[in-house]
């Protein structure tokens, strides 16, 4: 592993000679700029804007641009005269809990390697002290012409160092927050929790850069003089998402489908429906939690029970409607309407009804006369 810096860790009165090496490597695909007409390489040249001619590296120095645009030359002697005690030293200033370090502060990662056999013992001492205390070391060091802040921690059997941004370099998050107040409902949070549970955990080592692999395959195909295989189009969601709840419900169903969960249940439900492909019923997670049951997808037997209970509900609602109608009619107290109701239900003709009422009237009049 190639080192990029040599120095020492200052641990109180203990000095540990170390070498600094990059802990990460970039696998990003890089492209060159070319002239599309003839494929010639496009290069940048360093040109002096006063003389309008290219300047060699030996004639290029540093300068500080003032507020009025003027350039103040800065020489290497000027920089060397500045008090910078951490030029070749990683000076530990404190030991703190790792929770106190905001991930926003963390930058590049390096490995600190022992520089010489005598440094092995103090190196191991600092490593084990950090491991047992479950703390990290905060240090100052100089790299590439400027003083930096660093954090030392243990990774397996090695001390790793992360560059940290200075506290005044962290921008306030207030400017990035939503400008309008947003209210999140409990039902939406329940669905978000269900989606997180469905997606579950992942092995970080299994993640890889699909785009880089596709670019490398395309380049290989061009070199070999063949057409690259077309990439499969990503599956698009069906329908239009109306609101956040619909999006969350669809996401939960899609996540379960991608993990192979609920396929047997869907097939059983389709068989019971006769292949009609009816849309599955979505039960609110908040109502499930109130009944004390955990949010799970409905089984095939459950869906069948719901279908059987549906006609019963219809009959119940029909019966209640008839009872309400009959009670309101009973309250009217009209003997005539009651007789008409009985006549209509028995299915007798209109003539028989009229004859019966006429006979009753004659009987009533004859009783009055005899009285």
Secondary structure, 3 states (H helix, E strand, C coil): CCCCEEEEEEECCEEEEEEEEECCCCCCCCCCCECCCCCCECCCCCEECCCCEECCHHHCCEEEECCCCCEEEECHHHHHCCCCCCCCEEEEEEEEEHHHCCHHHEEEEEEEEECCCCHHHHHHHHHHHHHHHCEEEEEEEEECCEEEEEEEEEECCEEEEEEECCHHHCCCHHHHCCCCCCCCCHHHHHHHHHHHHHHCCCCHHHCCCHHHHHHHHHHHHHHCCCCCCCCCCCCCCCCCCCCHHHHHHHHHHHHHHHCCCCHHHHHHHHHHCCCCCCCCCCCCHHHHHHCCCCCCCCCHHHHHHHHHHHHHHHHHHHHHHHHHHHHHHHHCCCHHHHHHHHHHHHCCCHHHHHHHHHHHHHHHHHHHHHC
